Amino acid sequence: MPAERSRPRFPAGPPVASFTLHGIPVSRGIAIGRAHLLAPAALDVKHYLVAEEQVEAEVSRLQQALAAVHKELQTLWNELPKDAPTELGAFIDVHALILSDPMISEAPLDIIRQRHYNAEWALLTQIDELSAQFDEIEDLYLRERKADIQQVAERVLKVLLGTEQMLPKSDGGEDEFQPQMIVVAHDISPADMLQFRDRSFIGFVTDVGGQNSHTAIVARSLDIPAAVGMSGASTLIDQDDWLIIDGEAGVVIANPSALVLEQYRERQQAAARAKKKLQKLKKTPAITKDGTEITLLANIELPDDCPAAMEAGANGVGLFRSEFLFMGRNSKIPSEDEQFEQYKKAVVAMKGRPVTIRTLDIGADKPLDQSEQTALNPALGLRAIRYCLAEPQIFLTQLRAILRASAFGKVRILIPMLAHAFEIDQSLAMIAQAKAELREQNIKFDDGVDVGAMIEIPAAALALPMFVKRMDFLSIGTNDLIQYTLAIDRVDYEVAHLYNPLHPAVLQLISMTIAAGHKAGIDVAVCGEMAGDVKLTRLLLGMGLREFSMHPAQLLSVKQEILNSDLARIMPQTRKIMRSMEPNVIADAVEQLQLM
């Protein structure tokens, strides 16, 4: 019967035991499909010694594999689809840099020559030694780098072993309800995710990863259901098992019963209808039921993201992460003209809407150069504005480029990671110097460009008077604010369960910042992940937030929540939440907000 074709069917044979896994939700949605396991190439590595006369041949074999992966990454970069998230290109650049690092490109060759190991064994030995070193240091950047190095090594090993795993393409048959695949792996690199595009890949499950790991960011950008941090998933799940991913709850159900399968299929269809309905809100102003207008802005990495922001109906760009123009470059630093052209492109593309450009936020998990990271704790070291003030020529060049772009539309400058009055004053002095230099050269710019501060360090939130006195606007970076407040490495899956945006200390800092901005008469936005989380929209509205900035894919869902919100009912409940210090009480009260 045709109706039966809409339901995935289990294979003939004895029933398979069902079980449920719990992990970290990173991308909303429901996926139903077959498990496609990606086994780590390291499991297939053989260990043997090569004869003296074969050593150079083995060295050559590894060099050829390294070159092949270089070419592969370059091809991936060149063939990036126009609609691919810009994060993918940035992550490919990072992997290319790692591949060129002597730790990967030269050290394994020395192991072959000195110990006579075969190429695979030599590479794996080097990777294991590096991983052991990183395990001894609890640090955001180093842990993230460890994962990237392991992913790059996986690519090289697959070339050496001749086992590159590509997903089969859809046969284009008439049965639109044929099982689609859910990738299950210990970890998935952002570059590897490219091979899953335009195929029947509908979700992924990984043993490791956190709420803001690279793969989590890409999953949200692609709008694909995913769950990470599911320790042991790749060993418990068998090839071709039926799986359900509940991206909202971070739950994976393996071999579900027919009843559970049908329930999730209905939820999936309802979600698809709701998503289609959201498209009708593109041109609808974001106004609450009681008539309060809310500004919805987009976060972008590159100018090419602007069309997606415009398509989603964004009122402007609340965060242009300029560091993506600097990362993964052979020449390292883009010239003033090159930066100017990119900033101008974004400003023109937004057609008069404001574009907030954050100055260079380099350091920690966003290194400018892999080989230059020497700090014991880069997350607390020379990063963001600290780096810019230590490199005044780089900073001045960027400021000149941003100011030049302001002649073509509304531009705002956002300074990250400020904590001290002298940092604010020095930054403003540098902006004044950049303006003076442009005047001397008769180059046009907006002399009244607004300058704002990122509030992402607890010290900044606790010393707001010195910020509102000097700055034109504030933007709360909740990702780092939560990380620094709770001392949680936000990409470390072992402590990811402690990363809690509803921690009372975090909520107090956010509320204080919004209130201080309102009192001073300056705009306050939230540009971190909290801004795009619909479960927190009403809470932020109740705190007084009137400006949200998020990934364009999240904008319509947040807008719908705003349209259904009544501030007169939300604000009293929010005040009760802010008086509580009990996590369970706060969580329950936030859920109640969703029902108001």
JOWOQUI-V564642 format. One record per run of one state. SS is the DSSP state (helix for helix, strand for strand, loop for the rest). FROM is the first residue (numbers start at 1). LEN is the number of residues. Records with the same first field share a line. If there is no record, write none. Layout:
SS->FROM-LEN  FROM-LEN
This chain:
loop->1-1  7-12  23-1  28-2  39-2  45-4  50-2  79-7  101-1  106-1  116-1  118-1  136-4  162-19  186-4  197-4  207-7  223-2  229-4  237-5  247-4  255-3  282-5  288-5  294-1  301-2  312-4  326-10  350-4  359-4  364-2  367-3  373-5  381-4  391-1  409-2  416-5  441-9  456-2  462-2  469-4  477-1  487-9  499-5  521-2  527-2  533-1  544-3  564-3  580-3  594-3
helix->2-5  41-4  52-27  86-15  102-4  107-9  119-17  140-22  190-7  214-9  233-4  258-24  303-9  322-4  336-14  370-3  378-3  385-6  392-17  421-20  458-4  464-5  478-9  496-3  504-17  529-4  534-10  552-12  567-13  583-11
strand->19-4  24-4  30-9  49-1  117-1  181-5  201-6  225-4  242-5  251-4  287-1  293-1  295-6  316-6  354-5  363-1  366-1  411-5  450-6  473-4  523-4  547-5
